[in-house]
Amino acid sequence: MGIWSGVKSLFSSNAKPVDDILDRDNGLLVRAGGWINGLSYTEQESVEDAKDIILHAQEARKQIIDTVVAHVESTASENSQRSLTRRFAALAIIRIEMFLVMASVVVWPWDSEYAKFIWTVAGSTLMFGAFSAVIVFFFGSYGIGQHIMKPLAALKRAAKGVAQ
């Protein structure tokens, strides 16, 4: 019934809607202004949000470190025939790729067409894909540190600067 009485008062000659809009304590304009003021993003809210981001980043970092440590612990002492074979295959792929690149450079002064052929083999999808996969496997944790942990540390320093 409250909605209908409000709609009815809009069309009546009663001055109540004007009073509802212009009332100093509880008028529509005062309430709208309070709502708009609530939309502003204060520096304190920004600091609190930065703290939340840092806490989440620290939790994520701990999870990554725990995962890497668990992986290293489970594989560092592994010297089974299978792990030795994986290492041998990875080193063979790296050595073959490096040999092909160096051979193309060395052969160039004597036979440029043959050097181009060797370079094409070295840059083929199969060879370069296998080489890249081995490099990412061996040096992936370093990439995580460089491309994930450093930006998180920068974010943490920036949040500390805002807090002060």
GROMACS elastic network, one bead per residue, 0.5 to 0.9 nm:
[ bonds ]
;  ai    aj funct       b0    kb
    1     4     6  0.53158   500
    1     5     6  0.62027   500
    1     6     6  0.86575   500
    2     5     6  0.52003   500
    2     6     6  0.62013   500
    2     7     6  0.87287   500
    3     6     6  0.51135   500
    3     7     6  0.62644   500
    3     8     6  0.85303   500
    4     7     6  0.50520   500
    4     8     6  0.59198   500
    4     9     6  0.84398   500
    5     9     6  0.60143   500
    5    10     6  0.87233   500
    6     9     6  0.51273   500
    6    10     6  0.65491   500
    6    17     6  0.82843   500
    7    10     6  0.53026   500
    7    11     6  0.70898   500
    8    11     6  0.55548   500
    8    12     6  0.63850   500
    9    12     6  0.50484   500
    9    13     6  0.77672   500
    9    14     6  0.67609   500
    9    15     6  0.84854   500
    9    16     6  0.70668   500
    9    17     6  0.67654   500
   10    13     6  0.81047   500
   10    14     6  0.81918   500
   10    15     6  0.89121   500
   10    16     6  0.82486   500
   10    17     6  0.61993   500
   11    14     6  0.83764   500
   12    15     6  0.82509   500
   13    16     6  0.87388   500
   14    17     6  0.76400   500
   14    18     6  0.89159   500
   15    18     6  0.56133   500
   15    19     6  0.65351   500
   15    20     6  0.89307   500
   16    19     6  0.50081   500
   16    20     6  0.61247   500
   16    21     6  0.87639   500
   17    21     6  0.62976   500
   17    22     6  0.86728   500
   18    21     6  0.52119   500
   18    22     6  0.61275   500
   18    23     6  0.82400   500
   19    22     6  0.52435   500
   19    23     6  0.54799   500
   19    27     6  0.73999   500
   20    23     6  0.55780   500
   20    26     6  0.76204   500
   20    27     6  0.50518   500
   20    28     6  0.61631   500
   20    29     6  0.87780   500
   21    24     6  0.88265   500
   21    26     6  0.85201   500
   21    29     6  0.58320   500
   21    30     6  0.82227   500
   22    25     6  0.89463   500
   22    26     6  0.85511   500
   22    27     6  0.53758   500
   22    28     6  0.68732   500
   22    29     6  0.65701   500
   22    30     6  0.80419   500
   23    26     6  0.57401   500
   23    28     6  0.74089   500
   23    29     6  0.79909   500
   23    30     6  0.77516   500
   24    27     6  0.59239   500
   24    29     6  0.85244   500
   24    30     6  0.68574   500
   25    30     6  0.70639   500
   25    31     6  0.88397   500
   26    29     6  0.83401   500
   26    30     6  0.63132   500
   26    31     6  0.66512   500
   27    30     6  0.52559   500
   27    31     6  0.62802   500
   27    32     6  0.86355   500
   28    31     6  0.51534   500
   28    32     6  0.60812   500
   28    33     6  0.85377   500
   29    32     6  0.50622   500
   29    33     6  0.60584   500
   29    34     6  0.85746   500
   30    33     6  0.51104   500
   30    34     6  0.62306   500
   30    35     6  0.86725   500
   31    34     6  0.50805   500
   31    35     6  0.62349   500
   31    36     6  0.87085   500
   32    35     6  0.50378   500
   32    36     6  0.61982   500
   32    37     6  0.85531   500
   33    36     6  0.50840   500
   33    37     6  0.60506   500
   33    38     6  0.85276   500
   34    37     6  0.50265   500
   34    38     6  0.61815   500
   34    39     6  0.88997   500
   35    38     6  0.50648   500
   35    39     6  0.67470   500
   36    39     6  0.52382   500
   36    40     6  0.73131   500
   37    40     6  0.57084   500
   38    41     6  0.81583   500
   41    44     6  0.82993   500
   41    45     6  0.63454   500
   41    46     6  0.69389   500
   42    45     6  0.52471   500
   42    46     6  0.63088   500
   42    47     6  0.87791   500
   43    47     6  0.61986   500
   43    48     6  0.86409   500
   43   162     6  0.81812   500
   43   163     6  0.86482   500
   44    47     6  0.50966   500
   44    48     6  0.62458   500
   44    49     6  0.86304   500
   44   163     6  0.82304   500
   45    48     6  0.50478   500
   45    49     6  0.61238   500
   45    50     6  0.85355   500
   46    49     6  0.51090   500
   46    50     6  0.61370   500
   46    51     6  0.86474   500
   46   159     6  0.89789   500
   46   162     6  0.82698   500
   46   163     6  0.88336   500
   47    51     6  0.61900   500
   47    52     6  0.86739   500
   47   159     6  0.69170   500
   47   160     6  0.85194   500
   47   162     6  0.65212   500
   47   163     6  0.57110   500
   48    51     6  0.50704   500
   48    52     6  0.63345   500
   48    53     6  0.87317   500
   48   163     6  0.87631   500
   49    52     6  0.50266   500
   49    53     6  0.62371   500
   49    54     6  0.86476   500
   50    53     6  0.50177   500
   50    54     6  0.61659   500
   50    55     6  0.86065   500
   50   155     6  0.84880   500
   50   156     6  0.80513   500
   50   158     6  0.88340   500
   50   159     6  0.56102   500
   50   160     6  0.85593   500
   50   162     6  0.85783   500
   50   163     6  0.86873   500
   51    54     6  0.50668   500
   51    55     6  0.61550   500
   51    56     6  0.86413   500
   51   156     6  0.84845   500
   51   159     6  0.71957   500
   51   160     6  0.87195   500
   51   163     6  0.89771   500
   52    55     6  0.50943   500
   52    56     6  0.62148   500
   52    57     6  0.85279   500
   53    56     6  0.51654   500
   53    57     6  0.60552   500
   53    58     6  0.85613   500
   53   155     6  0.87242   500
   53   156     6  0.85377   500
   54    58     6  0.60390   500
   54    59     6  0.85497   500
   54   152     6  0.79465   500
   54   153     6  0.89771   500
   54   155     6  0.76631   500
   54   156     6  0.60286   500
   54   159     6  0.79888   500
   55    58     6  0.51000   500
   55    59     6  0.62227   500
   55    60     6  0.86147   500
   56    59     6  0.50833   500
   56    60     6  0.61441   500
   56    61     6  0.85300   500
   57    60     6  0.50199   500
   57    61     6  0.60215   500
   57    62     6  0.85580   500
   57   152     6  0.67653   500
   57   156     6  0.88272   500
   58    62     6  0.61253   500
   58    63     6  0.85979   500
   58   152     6  0.86060   500
   59    62     6  0.51128   500
   59    63     6  0.62616   500
   59    64     6  0.86847   500
   60    63     6  0.50814   500
   60    64     6  0.61935   500
   60    65     6  0.85901   500
   61    64     6  0.50700   500
   61    65     6  0.60678   500
   61    66     6  0.84603   500
   61   149     6  0.75318   500
   61   152     6  0.89526   500
   62    65     6  0.50909   500
   62    66     6  0.59759   500
   62    67     6  0.84720   500
   63    66     6  0.50817   500
   63    67     6  0.60785   500
   63    68     6  0.85913   500
   64    67     6  0.51098   500
   64    68     6  0.61469   500
   64    69     6  0.85136   500
   65    68     6  0.51190   500
   65    69     6  0.59701   500
   65    70     6  0.84337   500
   66    69     6  0.51236   500
   66    70     6  0.60358   500
   66    71     6  0.85267   500
   67    70     6  0.51585   500
   67    71     6  0.61643   500
   67    72     6  0.86369   500
   68    71     6  0.50202   500
   68    72     6  0.60821   500
   68    73     6  0.85084   500
   68   141     6  0.79877   500
   69    72     6  0.50659   500
   69    73     6  0.60158   500
   69    74     6  0.84960   500
   70    73     6  0.51247   500
   70    74     6  0.61313   500
   70    75     6  0.86111   500
   71    74     6  0.51866   500
   71    75     6  0.61176   500
   71    76     6  0.81886   500
   72    75     6  0.52031   500
   72    76     6  0.53408   500
   72    77     6  0.85139   500
   73    76     6  0.55704   500
   73    77     6  0.71504   500
   74    77     6  0.69434   500
   74    78     6  0.71837   500
   75    78     6  0.50326   500
   75    79     6  0.84397   500
   75    83     6  0.86806   500
   76    79     6  0.81775   500
   78    83     6  0.67555   500
   78    84     6  0.87232   500
   79    82     6  0.78941   500
   79    83     6  0.59054   500
   79    84     6  0.62650   500
   80    83     6  0.53224   500
   80    84     6  0.63051   500
   80    85     6  0.86061   500
   81    84     6  0.51719   500
   81    85     6  0.61291   500
   81    86     6  0.87113   500
   82    85     6  0.50811   500
   82    86     6  0.62844   500
   82    87     6  0.87778   500
   83    86     6  0.50412   500
   83    87     6  0.62970   500
   83    88     6  0.86130   500
   84    87     6  0.51590   500
   84    88     6  0.61521   500
   84    89     6  0.86233   500
   85    88     6  0.50202   500
   85    89     6  0.60950   500
   85    90     6  0.85478   500
   86    89     6  0.51548   500
   86    90     6  0.61365   500
   86    91     6  0.86206   500
   87    90     6  0.50914   500
   87    91     6  0.61272   500
   87    92     6  0.84705   500
   88    91     6  0.52036   500
   88    92     6  0.60386   500
   88    93     6  0.86669   500
   89    92     6  0.50110   500
   89    93     6  0.62316   500
   89    94     6  0.87142   500
   90    93     6  0.52392   500
   90    94     6  0.63564   500
   90    95     6  0.86537   500
   90   130     6  0.87765   500
   90   131     6  0.82039   500
   90   134     6  0.59897   500
   90   135     6  0.87266   500
   91    94     6  0.51066   500
   91    95     6  0.60097   500
   91    96     6  0.84858   500
   91   134     6  0.85145   500
   92    95     6  0.50917   500
   92    96     6  0.59957   500
   92    97     6  0.85265   500
   93    96     6  0.52392   500
   93    97     6  0.61871   500
   93    98     6  0.86108   500
   93   127     6  0.79351   500
   93   130     6  0.70425   500
   93   131     6  0.60923   500
   93   134     6  0.78255   500
   94    97     6  0.52737   500
   94    98     6  0.61600   500
   94    99     6  0.85086   500
   94   130     6  0.86799   500
   94   131     6  0.59486   500
   94   134     6  0.76300   500
   94   135     6  0.82064   500
   95    98     6  0.51540   500
   95    99     6  0.59474   500
   95   100     6  0.85773   500
   96    99     6  0.50105   500
   96   100     6  0.61687   500
   96   101     6  0.86861   500
   96   122     6  0.86132   500
   96   127     6  0.87935   500
   97   100     6  0.52267   500
   97   101     6  0.63230   500
   97   102     6  0.86665   500
   97   122     6  0.60046   500
   97   123     6  0.87488   500
   97   127     6  0.69425   500
   97   128     6  0.76268   500
   97   131     6  0.68894   500
   98   101     6  0.51841   500
   98   102     6  0.61031   500
   98   103     6  0.84099   500
   98   122     6  0.84060   500
   99   102     6  0.51639   500
   99   103     6  0.58428   500
   99   104     6  0.85101   500
   99   122     6  0.88723   500
  100   103     6  0.50230   500
  100   104     6  0.61607   500
  100   105     6  0.87377   500
  100   118     6  0.62032   500
  100   119     6  0.68770   500
  100   121     6  0.76732   500
  100   122     6  0.56519   500
  101   104     6  0.53322   500
  101   105     6  0.65819   500
  101   106     6  0.88925   500
  101   118     6  0.75139   500
  101   119     6  0.62895   500
  101   122     6  0.62997   500
  101   123     6  0.87089   500
  102   105     6  0.51467   500
  102   106     6  0.61850   500
  102   107     6  0.85831   500
  103   106     6  0.50374   500
  103   107     6  0.58819   500
  103   108     6  0.83505   500
  103   115     6  0.74075   500
  103   118     6  0.72777   500
  103   119     6  0.84131   500
  104   107     6  0.53200   500
  104   108     6  0.60662   500
  104   112     6  0.85041   500
  104   114     6  0.77433   500
  104   116     6  0.68666   500
  104   117     6  0.80606   500
  104   118     6  0.54842   500
  104   119     6  0.56403   500
  104   122     6  0.88227   500
  105   108     6  0.53999   500
  105   109     6  0.81259   500
  105   115     6  0.69361   500
  105   119     6  0.85405   500
  106   109     6  0.70585   500
  106   110     6  0.83933   500
  106   115     6  0.80755   500
  107   110     6  0.56805   500
  107   111     6  0.59738   500
  107   112     6  0.70473   500
  107   114     6  0.73279   500
  107   115     6  0.55403   500
  108   111     6  0.53983   500
  108   113     6  0.79176   500
  108   114     6  0.76124   500
  108   115     6  0.51562   500
  108   116     6  0.79596   500
  109   112     6  0.65462   500
  109   115     6  0.87505   500
  110   114     6  0.88892   500
  110   115     6  0.87495   500
  111   114     6  0.55184   500
  111   115     6  0.63109   500
  111   116     6  0.88121   500
  112   116     6  0.61382   500
  112   117     6  0.86586   500
  113   116     6  0.50828   500
  113   117     6  0.63456   500
  113   118     6  0.87982   500
  114   118     6  0.62779   500
  114   119     6  0.85801   500
  115   118     6  0.51100   500
  115   119     6  0.61065   500
  115   120     6  0.85496   500
  116   120     6  0.60862   500
  116   121     6  0.86809   500
  117   120     6  0.50282   500
  117   121     6  0.63393   500
  117   122     6  0.87050   500
  118   121     6  0.51247   500
  118   122     6  0.62287   500
  118   123     6  0.86261   500
  119   122     6  0.50208   500
  119   123     6  0.60913   500
  119   124     6  0.85285   500
  120   123     6  0.50838   500
  120   124     6  0.59826   500
  121   124     6  0.51522   500
  121   125     6  0.87477   500
  121   126     6  0.88561   500
  121   127     6  0.72908   500
  121   128     6  0.89738   500
  122   125     6  0.86761   500
  122   126     6  0.88356   500
  122   127     6  0.59920   500
  122   128     6  0.66460   500
  123   126     6  0.82539   500
  123   127     6  0.65479   500
  123   128     6  0.55700   500
  123   129     6  0.89008   500
  124   127     6  0.54596   500
  124   128     6  0.59055   500
  124   129     6  0.79887   500
  125   128     6  0.54075   500
  125   129     6  0.55037   500
  125   130     6  0.82194   500
  126   129     6  0.52128   500
  126   130     6  0.60715   500
  126   131     6  0.85027   500
  127   130     6  0.53027   500
  127   131     6  0.60835   500
  127   132     6  0.85216   500
  128   132     6  0.59224   500
  128   133     6  0.84618   500
  129   132     6  0.51134   500
  129   133     6  0.60997   500
  129   134     6  0.86744   500
  130   133     6  0.51303   500
  130   134     6  0.63089   500
  130   135     6  0.86923   500
  131   134     6  0.53022   500
  131   135     6  0.62538   500
  131   136     6  0.86718   500
  132   135     6  0.50865   500
  132   136     6  0.60425   500
  132   137     6  0.84670   500
  133   136     6  0.51923   500
  133   137     6  0.60954   500
  133   138     6  0.86657   500
  134   137     6  0.50687   500
  134   138     6  0.61922   500
  134   139     6  0.84844   500
  135   138     6  0.52051   500
  135   139     6  0.58188   500
  135   140     6  0.75839   500
  136   139     6  0.52230   500
  136   141     6  0.85242   500
  136   143     6  0.84394   500
  137   140     6  0.54831   500
  137   141     6  0.82506   500
  138   141     6  0.77470   500
  138   142     6  0.87871   500
  139   142     6  0.54175   500
  139   143     6  0.66387   500
  140   143     6  0.50224   500
  140   144     6  0.63269   500
  140   145     6  0.87843   500
  141   144     6  0.50175   500
  141   145     6  0.63871   500
  141   146     6  0.87371   500
  142   145     6  0.51512   500
  142   146     6  0.62843   500
  142   147     6  0.86605   500
  143   146     6  0.50242   500
  143   147     6  0.58529   500
  143   148     6  0.79077   500
  144   147     6  0.53961   500
  144   148     6  0.53777   500
  144   149     6  0.68366   500
  145   148     6  0.57109   500
  145   150     6  0.66421   500
  146   149     6  0.61651   500
  146   150     6  0.57079   500
  146   151     6  0.81897   500
  147   150     6  0.62516   500
  147   151     6  0.67986   500
  148   151     6  0.57590   500
  148   152     6  0.64439   500
  148   153     6  0.89144   500
  149   152     6  0.51040   500
  149   153     6  0.62128   500
  149   154     6  0.87137   500
  150   153     6  0.50807   500
  150   154     6  0.62682   500
  150   155     6  0.86792   500
  151   155     6  0.61589   500
  151   156     6  0.85888   500
  152   155     6  0.50166   500
  152   156     6  0.62085   500
  152   157     6  0.87259   500
  153   157     6  0.62729   500
  153   158     6  0.86335   500
  154   157     6  0.51092   500
  154   158     6  0.61735   500
  154   159     6  0.86108   500
  155   158     6  0.50485   500
  155   159     6  0.61392   500
  155   160     6  0.86420   500
  156   159     6  0.51110   500
  156   160     6  0.62736   500
  156   161     6  0.87040   500
  157   160     6  0.51090   500
  157   161     6  0.63046   500
  157   162     6  0.88357   500
  158   161     6  0.50474   500
  158   162     6  0.64018   500
  158   163     6  0.87557   500
  159   162     6  0.50904   500
  159   163     6  0.62149   500
  159   164     6  0.88086   500
  160   163     6  0.50448   500
  160   164     6  0.63938   500
  161   164     6  0.54124   500
